[in-house]
Amino acid sequence: MHAQRSADDSVLVGGRRGLGHLTLNKPRAINALDLEMIRALNVTLDRWERDTDVDVILLDGAGDRGFCAGGDVRALHEMVTAGRVDEVHAFFREEYALDHRIATSRKPVIAIADGVCMGGGIGLAGHAAIRIVTERSRLAMPETRIGFTPDVGGSWLLARAPGRLGEYLALTGGTMDAADALYAGFADHMVPTAHLEALYEALENRADPSSPTELVLLFDESPEPSRLIAAREWIDDAFAAADVPAIIDRLRARPEPEASETADLLAASAPTAVAVTLEAVRRARELPSLRAALAQEYGLVLWFAFTQPDLVEGIRAQVVDKDRTPRWTPARLEELPSGRVAEALAYEPEPALW
């Protein structure tokens, strides 16, 4: 196999000796995912599923800024504002099918979440069989910052983080380094960037019967302990509260400076987004599978896209106009209607995801 390119070169397809290699190739946009890239990845994984010459799949991103900054939210903004409902459906359906395929692939997928890996990037890397971070990795599910909610199976990963870290990371959109990602269950191994080339060579030249995991372990270096371990005391205490106002009250009652900073952040966040996200992560803890979590997320993202003004306003403020002053509706937590969260989770998308 030699490097081939997708129709628009946004995904590079290559590999040799049993290793299939997929590279997201929009480095100027930190490899932000659009529908063409999702389709190119799905088509190739489809082919490799049946190709007896491919037994391990490597997934990485071009450029040195990051693996994937997330979905192309500017494109999503255009689809929603133009009322292109079918395209919104197609984007999320095909993206989630890709995330689920990576999670259930019979051939192990090794994802290199080097540099920035956020939102849709976590949908690709976070469900791989072997998830590698580097000293440059910065992982996050920052959807609440655009008045939205973690998706791409992010709620499934967040729900399984230790203690109340899932609620904390989901509501704040907080960034994890390699140590944090390992501790929170978003990654499996830390491999320094200086060793990545050697790892790629080892995967191409691997001699049976060494498994991909055994090879990765040759390059694995344990980072310093995560700062989240020490923060667990105030995070677990505050984020166990019943709702967002109660979480903010508990944060304000804590002595730690980070706790009061977090309270300020939540108080300024999109009320609908943080309230719905809190319940979504808690419900994801009770769900039986990633597939079920993706179905719950699908209903929520379409509810946000089609019934709420905050998503379009959040993307406008953060990405389109970049004035960083979103006007949320409602603007304050105390103005949030009592049934709003239940309404979001009861929303039934047409057609359903699966």
Secondary structure, 3 states (H helix, E strand, C coil): CCCEECCCCCEEEEEECCEEEEEECCHHHCCCECHHHHHHHHHHHHHHHHCCCCCEEEEEECCCCEEECCECHHHHHHHHHCCCHHHHHHHHHHHHHHHHHHHHCCCCEEEEECEEEECHHHHHHCCCCEEEECCCCEEECCHHHHCCCCCCCHHHHHHCCCCCHHHHHHHHCCCECHHHHHHHCCCCEECCHHHHHHHHHHHHCCCCCCCHHHHHHHHCCCCCCCHHHHHHHHHHHHCCCCCHHHHHHHHHCCCCHHHHHHHHHHHHCCHHHHHHHHHHHHHHCCCCCHHHHHHHHHHHHHHHHHHCCHHHHHHHHHHHCCCCCCCCCCCCHHHCCCCHHHHHHHCCCCCCCC
